[in-house]
Amino acid sequence: MGSEVESLTYSQGLSILEPEAEFRFGLKQRLYNWHMRQARMAKGWTQKELGARVSRTSAWVACVETLRCYPNPDLQELISGIL
C-alpha cells in the first residue's frame, strides 16, 4: 500500500514529506491566520467589519481564519497595520 501511495504521489509531481522550509512556511501561515482572528476578536470586530476595512468580504475573512486561504504578503501587512 505504501508504495502505491508513494508512486501516485511522485507521479503527480509531489513529495510525501515536505521539506523543512515548506513546513515552517506553512506553520507561520497558520499562526498568522490564528493570530488575525484573535486580534479581530480583541477589537470586537465582526468578520464583515474587518473585511470592509481591507476591501474584502466577510467570506474571505472566514476563509483565512479557518485556514482555507492565506493572504498575500502585501495584504498581511495591511491587515497587521489595521489590527
C-alpha positions in Angstrom: 0.0 0.0 0.0 2.8 2.4 0.9 4.5 2.1 -2.5 1.2 2.7 -4.3 0.7 5.9 -2.4 4.3 6.8 -3.0 4.2 6.2 -6.7 0.9 8.0 -7.1 2.3 11.0 -5.2 5.5 11.1 -7.2 3.6 10.7 -10.5 1.7 13.9 -9.5 5.0 15.8 -9.0 4.6 16.0 -5.2 6.6 14.5 -2.5 5.2 12.7 0.5 7.4 14.5 3.0 7.5 18.3 2.9 11.0 19.9 3.0 11.6 21.6 6.4 11.4 25.0 4.8 7.9 24.4 3.4 6.8 23.0 6.8 8.0 26.2 8.6 6.3 28.4 6.0 3.0 26.6 6.4 3.2 26.8 10.2 3.9 30.5 10.0 0.9 31.0 7.8 -1.4 29.0 10.1 -0.2 31.0 13.1 -0.7 34.3 11.2 -4.3 33.3 10.4 -5.0 32.3 14.0 -3.5 35.5 15.4 -5.5 37.5 12.9 -8.7 36.0 14.3 -7.6 36.7 17.9 -6.7 40.3 17.1 -10.0 40.9 15.3 -12.0 39.4 18.2 -10.0 41.5 20.7 -11.1 44.7 18.9 -14.7 43.4 19.0 -15.0 43.5 15.2 -17.0 41.1 13.1 -15.6 39.4 10.1 -17.7 41.8 8.0 -16.1 44.8 9.7 -12.6 43.6 9.1 -13.4 42.6 5.6 -14.7 46.1 4.8 -11.5 47.7 6.2 -9.3 45.6 3.9 -11.7 45.7 0.9 -12.6 42.0 1.2 -15.8 40.1 2.0 -16.7 38.5 5.3 -16.5 35.2 3.5 -12.8 35.9 2.6 -12.1 36.7 6.3 -13.8 33.4 7.3 -11.7 31.5 4.7 -8.5 33.0 6.1 -9.5 32.3 9.7 -10.4 28.7 9.0 -7.0 28.1 7.3 -8.6 27.5 3.8 -6.8 30.6 2.3 -3.8 32.7 3.1 -3.4 36.4 2.4 -0.5 37.5 0.2 2.4 39.4 1.9 1.0 42.9 0.9 -2.4 42.1 2.4 -0.8 40.6 5.5 1.0 43.9 6.0 -2.2 45.9 5.6 -4.2 43.7 8.0 -1.4 43.8 10.5 -1.4 47.6 10.4 -5.1 47.7 10.9 -5.2 45.2 13.7 
